Amino acid sequence: MKNKIIKVLAPATVANVACGFDVLGFALSDINDELIMRLVPKRGVTIINKDDFNLPTEPTQNVIGVSILAMLEEIEGEIGFEIESTKNIKPGSGIGSSAASAAGAVYGANYLLNNRFSNEDLIRFAMCGEEVASGSKHADNIAPCIYGGFTLIRSTAPLDIIPIPSPFLYVTIVHPQIEVKTSDARSILKKQVLLSDAVKQWGNVGGLIAGLMKNDYDLISRSLVDHVIEPVRSILIPNFDEMKKRGIEAGALGGGISGSGPSIFLISKDQKTALDVEKVAKDVYSEIGLPVFTYVTNLNKRGVQIIEMN
Ligand code: HSE
């Protein structure tokens, strides 16, 4: 075990990636939650919030706490963790805020324990945290947060995670200043899918994976279409259709709702296009008087990072 203080940088992520509801996600550069962690000789987890989000510090009600408690169930002895959390990823923004807390915490804890657990184990623990935040054990933010790049979650039971090679891509994140809870955005989804929509959807999932692996930008662009989830959820996001249309007219390969929203992601081949898309986003939301946060960043191929502090 390491008698160290570490800083964990857990990146923001885009889940679903249009056609891949609950099975696809990718990590973003530049936007990270920060956790300062150390081992303590007492079972349990102490959480100290260093931001203004007022998240609960009681471990059983906190994403970090629940994920670490799931890990501690598989460890014997007087071991626990003290964790200072600074959230730079706003909860309810749609770019994997809860997943960054959950994945960052278990990844850091595992590092302090000399990496006794596999990445699949860590995803399993972090999914318990994700369940507290959203009512569902999805891994499409957690897996790319840990692995970096694009990941396919072929199955969650049993876990089967496949990192997908891809070209370097730029991403514009458009965050209209409203909050959408993942649990609410899941509760409005239809339980049945038309076969004709399912056929189009799995064509696009296969097309997107093939396009990423072959560096085929046209195929990526054609495949970034969601026939199942976006038509239902987009009503929660003001000016969504207009934003997506004008982003694509500005040169983006495509995009959609980031996770359960309200953030919207648009993928571009180069930085200039991603910056043009950002400008369009500012226009689209100033036209309706809704404040918007925007980021231009790129694909984070590295995933969660650890920095030793002592
Ligand atoms: N796949 C999840 C959903 C991601 O869309 O509900 C939530 O961030």
Residues whose N, C-alpha, C, O or C-beta is under 5 A from the ligand:
A	BS01	HSE	A15 F21 D22 H138 D140 T182 R186 G259 S260
